[in-house]
Amino acid sequence: MTDFLRARGLSCIRQDRVLFQALDLELSPGQLLQIQGKNGAGKSSLLRLLAGLSTPDDGEILFQGQPLAVQAEHYAASLCYIGHHSGIHEQLTAMENIAFWRAAYQLPYSDSMQLLGSLGLAGLEDVPCRMLSAGQQRRVSLARLWLTKAPLWILDEPFTALDQQAIQRLQQCFHQHLAAEGAIIVTTHQALSQDFPSLRTMELAYRW
Ligand SMILES: Nc1ncnc2c1ncn2[C@@H]1O[C@H](COP(=O)(O)OP(=O)(O)OP(=O)(O)O)[C@@H](O)[C@H]1O
C-alpha cells in the first residue's frame, strides 16, 4: 500500500523557536522509522504532530491519502501511540490497566495473565502500578503493543527504564509487527541492537 503515512512541509514552532520546517516524511507498511536528535531537538513534538495530538504550524499529514482531520476516528483506531510518559493508571493494577485498554479500544480477548507473565510481571498482576518500579511500569505500558491491532505504532522513547532482556523482547515484538505489514515510528537515544532491514533514520537538528 502506498501513501500509508505521509507528511509534507511540516513546520513546528515552540516558544518562538523553529524546531523544524519544510519537513517531509513517508512511511510504508513494514517500515521502521527511527527519529533521532539531541535533547530538545523536537522529536516528541514531531511524534505528537504525527499522532494527531497537536497541529503543525505549517504543512499537512496524510494517512492513506487523506488528511488526519477528516478521519480522526479512523486514524485513532489505526494508531497505537505511546508517549514519553507511561500512560498507565497508577492506581490500577496491571490487570486492571489491560482491562481498561481492552474496553476503551475494543480489543479482542487474550490471556492477560499469560501476557503479563511473558513480560516478566508474573506475581505482580494485582499490585497497584504506582508500587511497581519504573521499568515494570514501562512493561505494563508496553503490554498494549501485544494487544493492539493498530497497524501504525508511534512510540516515544519506548526503551526508557527497560533492562536488556526487555529491550530485546520489545525489538522482537517490532519484528513481528513489521512482518505483519505494520509500521513503526520510534524515537530512541540509543541505536537499535537488532538488525531491521526496513530501518530508516531521520535526524532532527537542534536549532536555536
Ligand atoms: N507544549 C509546549 N509548549 C512550549 N514549548 C514546548 C512544548 N512542547 C515542547 N516544547 C519545547 O520544544 C522543544 C522540543 O521539545 P521536544 O520534547 O519535542 O524535544 P525532544 O527532541 O523530544 O527532546 P528529548 O530528547 O529531551 O526528549 C523544547 O525546547 C521544549 O521546551
The ligand as an SDF file (V2000), in Angstrom:
LIG
                    3D

 31 33  0  0  0  0  0  0  0  0999 V2000
    3.7000   22.3370   24.5350 N   0  0  0  0  0  0  0  0  0  0  0  0
    4.8450   23.0220   24.5150 C   0  0  0  0  0  0  0  0  0  0  0  0
    4.8780   24.3280   24.8200 N   0  0  0  0  0  0  0  0  0  0  0  0
    6.0170   25.0280   24.7850 C   0  0  0  0  0  0  0  0  0  0  0  0
    7.2040   24.5080   24.4630 N   0  0  0  0  0  0  0  0  0  0  0  0
    7.2420   23.2160   24.1410 C   0  0  0  0  0  0  0  0  0  0  0  0
    6.0670   22.4010   24.1490 C   0  0  0  0  0  0  0  0  0  0  0  0
    6.4230   21.1590   23.7880 N   0  0  0  0  0  0  0  0  0  0  0  0
    7.7440   21.1800   23.5780 C   0  0  0  0  0  0  0  0  0  0  0  0
    8.2390   22.4120   23.7800 N   0  0  0  0  0  0  0  0  0  0  0  0
    9.6250   22.8310   23.6020 C   0  0  0  0  0  0  0  0  0  0  0  0
   10.0430   22.3630   22.3390 O   0  0  0  0  0  0  0  0  0  0  0  0
   11.3850   21.9010   22.3980 C   0  0  0  0  0  0  0  0  0  0  0  0
   11.4280   20.4890   21.8650 C   0  0  0  0  0  0  0  0  0  0  0  0
   10.7990   19.6120   22.7940 O   0  0  0  0  0  0  0  0  0  0  0  0
   10.6300   18.0630   22.4860 P   0  0  0  0  0  0  0  0  0  0  0  0
   10.0410   17.4490   23.6920 O   0  0  0  0  0  0  0  0  0  0  0  0
    9.9310   17.9000   21.2000 O   0  0  0  0  0  0  0  0  0  0  0  0
   12.1610   17.6200   22.2820 O   0  0  0  0  0  0  0  0  0  0  0  0
   12.8160   16.1650   22.1810 P   0  0  0  0  0  0  0  0  0  0  0  0
   13.6930   16.1800   20.9640 O   0  0  0  0  0  0  0  0  0  0  0  0
   11.7790   15.1200   22.2510 O   0  0  0  0  0  0  0  0  0  0  0  0
   13.7360   16.1490   23.4690 O   0  0  0  0  0  0  0  0  0  0  0  0
   14.2240   14.9590   24.4540 P   0  0  0  0  0  0  0  0  0  0  0  0
   15.2730   14.1820   23.7220 O   0  0  0  0  0  0  0  0  0  0  0  0
   14.7930   15.7080   25.6090 O   0  0  0  0  0  0  0  0  0  0  0  0
   13.0100   14.1460   24.8360 O   0  0  0  0  0  0  0  0  0  0  0  0
   11.8370   22.0220   23.8350 C   0  0  0  0  0  0  0  0  0  0  0  0
   12.6520   23.1720   23.9530 O   0  0  0  0  0  0  0  0  0  0  0  0
   10.5400   22.1910   24.6190 C   0  0  0  0  0  0  0  0  0  0  0  0
   10.7290   23.0400   25.7280 O   0  0  0  0  0  0  0  0  0  0  0  0
  1  2  1  0
  2  3  1  0
  2  7  2  0
  3  4  2  0
  4  5  1  0
  5  6  2  0
  6  7  1  0
  6 10  1  0
  7  8  1  0
  8  9  2  0
  9 10  1  0
 10 11  1  0
 11 12  1  0
 11 30  1  0
 12 13  1  0
 13 14  1  0
 13 28  1  0
 14 15  1  0
 15 16  1  0
 16 17  2  0
 16 18  1  0
 16 19  1  0
 19 20  1  0
 20 21  2  0
 20 22  1  0
 20 23  1  0
 23 24  1  0
 24 25  2  0
 24 26  1  0
 24 27  1  0
 28 29  1  0
 28 30  1  0
 30 31  1  0
M  END
$$$$
